[in-house]
């Protein structure tokens, strides 16, 4: 078993906590979930052999919340993409 404490923004009330809790508890391998809108954290105890951390993070994002550092393109990747776009523009 693994326990992780994720920083989650967008939770504003008990209903938000319940939404995240219920969605995560539906995932096979999740043992417990403690969402706290005041602390802006979600603590998840899960079996890493049955469900991945990325799947759990995506589940939270799918409910309309943001997991800090997840699903965000790095600044370096954005810069590389921009340079590639410029190079393509000037080649044509």
Secondary structure as a PSIPRED ss2 file (coil, helix, strand):
# PSIPRED VFORMAT (PSIPRED V4.0)

   1 X C   1.000  0.000  0.000
   2 X E   0.000  0.000  1.000
   3 X E   0.000  0.000  1.000
   4 X E   0.000  0.000  1.000
   5 X E   0.000  0.000  1.000
   6 X E   0.000  0.000  1.000
   7 X E   0.000  0.000  1.000
   8 X E   0.000  0.000  1.000
   9 X E   0.000  0.000  1.000
  10 X C   1.000  0.000  0.000
  11 X C   1.000  0.000  0.000
  12 X C   1.000  0.000  0.000
  13 X C   1.000  0.000  0.000
  14 X H   0.000  1.000  0.000
  15 X H   0.000  1.000  0.000
  16 X H   0.000  1.000  0.000
  17 X H   0.000  1.000  0.000
  18 X H   0.000  1.000  0.000
  19 X H   0.000  1.000  0.000
  20 X H   0.000  1.000  0.000
  21 X H   0.000  1.000  0.000
  22 X H   0.000  1.000  0.000
  23 X H   0.000  1.000  0.000
  24 X H   0.000  1.000  0.000
  25 X H   0.000  1.000  0.000
  26 X C   1.000  0.000  0.000
  27 X C   1.000  0.000  0.000
  28 X C   1.000  0.000  0.000
  29 X C   1.000  0.000  0.000
  30 X E   0.000  0.000  1.000
  31 X E   0.000  0.000  1.000
  32 X E   0.000  0.000  1.000
  33 X E   0.000  0.000  1.000
  34 X E   0.000  0.000  1.000
  35 X E   0.000  0.000  1.000
  36 X E   0.000  0.000  1.000
  37 X C   1.000  0.000  0.000
  38 X C   1.000  0.000  0.000
  39 X C   1.000  0.000  0.000
  40 X C   1.000  0.000  0.000
  41 X E   0.000  0.000  1.000
  42 X E   0.000  0.000  1.000
  43 X E   0.000  0.000  1.000
  44 X E   0.000  0.000  1.000
  45 X E   0.000  0.000  1.000
  46 X E   0.000  0.000  1.000
  47 X C   1.000  0.000  0.000
  48 X C   1.000  0.000  0.000
  49 X C   1.000  0.000  0.000
  50 X C   1.000  0.000  0.000
  51 X C   1.000  0.000  0.000
  52 X C   1.000  0.000  0.000
  53 X H   0.000  1.000  0.000
  54 X H   0.000  1.000  0.000
  55 X H   0.000  1.000  0.000
  56 X H   0.000  1.000  0.000
  57 X H   0.000  1.000  0.000
  58 X H   0.000  1.000  0.000
  59 X H   0.000  1.000  0.000
  60 X H   0.000  1.000  0.000
  61 X H   0.000  1.000  0.000
  62 X H   0.000  1.000  0.000
  63 X C   1.000  0.000  0.000
  64 X C   1.000  0.000  0.000
  65 X C   1.000  0.000  0.000
  66 X E   0.000  0.000  1.000
  67 X E   0.000  0.000  1.000
  68 X C   1.000  0.000  0.000
  69 X C   1.000  0.000  0.000
  70 X C   1.000  0.000  0.000
  71 X C   1.000  0.000  0.000
  72 X C   1.000  0.000  0.000
  73 X C   1.000  0.000  0.000
  74 X C   1.000  0.000  0.000
  75 X H   0.000  1.000  0.000
  76 X H   0.000  1.000  0.000
  77 X H   0.000  1.000  0.000
  78 X H   0.000  1.000  0.000
  79 X H   0.000  1.000  0.000
  80 X H   0.000  1.000  0.000
  81 X H   0.000  1.000  0.000
  82 X H   0.000  1.000  0.000
  83 X H   0.000  1.000  0.000
  84 X H   0.000  1.000  0.000
  85 X H   0.000  1.000  0.000
  86 X H   0.000  1.000  0.000
  87 X H   0.000  1.000  0.000
  88 X H   0.000  1.000  0.000
  89 X H   0.000  1.000  0.000
  90 X H   0.000  1.000  0.000
  91 X H   0.000  1.000  0.000
  92 X C   1.000  0.000  0.000
